[in-house]
Amino acid sequence: MSDRTMDIQRAVTTYAQQMLTSIDGIKALLLDDETAGIIGLVSSQTEITKHDVYLVERLKAREKGDESQRHIKAIVYVRPTAENTILLRKELASPSFGEYYIYFSNTIRRTLLEDLADADVHSKVVEVKEYFADVYSLMPHLFHLKVNPCVGASRSMSQSSQFERVIDGLFAVLLALKKQPVIRFDESSPLCRNIAERLSVRIDQERNLFNFQGSSQAPLLLLLDRKEDPVTPLLNQWTYEAMTHELLTLKNNRVVLTESTGVGTGDVREVVLDQRIDDFYRRNMFLNFGELGDNVKHLVDSFQVQHRSTDRLDTIDDMMKFVENYPEFKKTSHNVSKHVTLLSELSKVVDRNRLLDVSELEQDIACRESAVEHKAQVLNFLKSYKVTKEDKLKLVLLYSLRYERAGDMHLGALIQGLYEAGLGSDKVSLVNALTQQAGASARRGDVFNNQSFLAKARSSVKRGFGGVTNVYTQHEPLLAAILDDTIRGRLRLEDYPVVHGTPPQTCREVVVFIAGGATYEESKCVAEINGYIPATAQENSFTASARAASKMNGTRIILGGSTIHNSASYLQEIAKKQTMMSTS
């Protein structure tokens, strides 16, 4: 599916395997909250136990062990933080295990090493090492850093813990991929400039770590700001992965269904959607809702045929075959149940909340200018009891972005409609907050009649095609246009200056990071440009153009974000930033 050298999931998996396989004997694995999530994305509990790991614990939850654990070797994998240093000192002062192999997910300061040496009074530490698996790798081409909000809005943002986490994460990505990049950033974003400059200094300070062999052309690290495209995270989604995240929330490839109607027993409370271990999900994650329904039906039909074949157990041979196949049968049964359950839950939400109608209007606002018509339609939806408050707010937000230049009076009726629909002032204030943070004045030269992102999206859409797919997936992320320019060597230096290295004319390896969060719609766009999935974009779209250029140049792209947004988390980030701005 992916180029081995441009596969962030493979890189993190390799680090995890090295940690678990380099030490013989029975082992315990001690993690912190972040590394537990990072390792959990690339190694299941079953895979971990295959390496003689009998115990997996959080370092902060450790209680003093007993003598029976002294023959066990402890692998400690944590981030190099002050909190973890304190916990390690406490553990080493009264060690529970016979040996400690301490691995950090990022570079270690000399003072931290000195602290550990002082604490190791019993001489139990055998090895201290850096493994740069400091990111959440969701797919070969997608990662995030679990940072929300992404930095603050104050002048001291470069001192914030969120900012440092972003620098650490990007630094680790480059080392995991073994890439010393050219760094370019969105000139209109102070946040991206700060990230670029700090990361460049970090690379220079640790230049001995970047002596990689065999790389003829430096890859590009392109830093973008979410504020340049506030529309993409506001839209309802219709592909399996993105739709699941929007309607049910997908956190590190897991969906919790405890509050869903009719769900709440056994292992269906939390389901795992991981393309590494689920062939059906891998084949369907980027397909639209209609295709998904057909394929789930085929999955059920196929399972029923297999099930009928196990009904006859007349002979000992029949029973032996059934027992041999039972684990696979049980696994298949669970997989079928999982996807049927998810499809059922998604269908319920779509029907209950009029999402087909809501989404059609969202797409129309995003891709076509018709102020009077759109205002009347939005007002109509604000009065509908079937449309959720959240969707009503998103419609007004999209309208306010599209027609911002029309002035506040144009929004008066819509704002009043939100109040009448039962939304409180904390939610209604997001209209102004979004305009302030990502409106026309905050975006690069965002005049709707020339180079705004909505104008670009509109120009790439040929209206009038038949079929549901076109109606609900007309919108194209701004990222597609930026990547098209990047691959074709048309990215303007005035708009995306260089802070580290010399940019090549064409880019064969690109890591693009969106400060403020990426989306699964953008992930699908990158997967399509990389050629990982069949082409679905319209022929005159930026995605199709970038895919053609990528195929010609052999370009591979990895997408990262401070987090992976759905509309709810995006609006939470807008609200958090607004609070920080008002108190700074």
Secondary structure, 3 states (H helix, E strand, C coil): CCCHHHCHHHHHHHHHHHHHHCCCCCEEEEECHHHHHHHHCCCCHHHHHCCCEEEEEEHHHCCCCCHHHCCCEEEEEECCCHHHHHHHHHHHHCCCCCEEEEEECCCCCHHHHHHHHHHCCCCCEEEEEECCCCCEEEECCEEECCCCCCCCCCCCHHHCHHHHHHHHHHHHHHHHHCCCCEEEECCCCHHHHHHHHHHHHHHHHCHHHHCCCCCCCCCEEEEEEHHHCCCHHHCCCCEHHHHHHHHCCCECCEEECCCCCCCCCHHHCEEECCCCCCHHHHHHCCCEHHHHHHHHHHHHHHHHHHHHHCCCCCCHHHHHHHHHHHHHHHHHHHHHHHHHHHHHHHHHHHHHCCHHHHHHHHHHHHHCCCHHHHHHHHHHHHCCCCCCHHHHHHHHHHHHHHCHHHCHHHHHHHHHHHHHCCCCHHHHHHHHHHHHHHCCCCCCCCCCCCCCHHHHHHHCCCCCCCCHHHHHCCCCCHHHHHHHHHHCCCCCCCCCCEEECCCCCCCCEEEEEEECCEEHHHHHHHHHHHCCCCCCCCCCCHHHHHHHHHHHHCCEEEEEECCEECHHHHHHHHHHHHHHHHHC
